[in-house]
Amino acid sequence: MLLMLEDNCERLKRFAAVLRALDPTVSLRAWRDAHAMIREAGPLLPSAVLISLDHDLEPEPEAPDPGDGLMVAEWLVSQSVVRPVIIHSSNGERSSWMAGKLDLAAWRHWRVAPLGEDWIESHWRQVVRRLLRQARTIQDP
């Protein structure tokens, strides 16, 4: 399972398509709200192979503040289950803050800047493919 914080429906469809093409056995569980991800993701961490986080989340009309990726990164480093994290945010400063939290807790992480029209199908895909291969190698010695 890949756990994801992402609020853009179009990008979510593209992430799901790339993941399905790489490994149809890995499901995608996504949240558009950091508070909900923090509430719900704990029991899913042991079955997750990877986490991908955006930072900036747009609130839905009439909805409360959805929080941000830094909140999730802070929560993640307090957990006992450690998984690789991809930071896929265009907010460079906050991405650095998220990476700093993960660094201090010795969590492996990668940054994928959303540059170009096909960044999900190219750069994000390459990172996910490599991490899924590593996860399979660790599980199947």
C-alpha positions, 0 to 999 in steps of 0.5 A: 500500500502507498499512503498519500497526502494529495488534494488535487483530483487530477493528480491523484488519478495520474498517481494511481495510474502510474502506481497501477502500471508499476505494480497492480498489487500495491493499492493507493490510499489517499487523503486530501486533509492532513488531520484525517490522514493523521487520524486514520493512517496509523493502523495502515503504516505496517502494511504500507511500503511507501508514503508520498506527501504534498505540503500545500492543501487547498480547503474545500468550500465550507470545510475547515482548514485541511492542514498541511504536509508538515503536520503529517511529517511531524506525526510520522516521525513520532510513529514506531513504523518507519517507511520511505517518504517522497515529498512531492510539493512545489513549496520549496521552503516547506518541503525543506522543513518536512525533509528536516523533520524526517532527517532528524528522525533518520527517516529515508526520504526523497524530494520530487519537484512537480516540474513539467507536465509529466513529472508524475509519469517521469520523475515520481515514477522513477523514484517509486519504481526504485523504492518498490524494488527495494521493498520487494528485495527486503521482503523476499531475500 
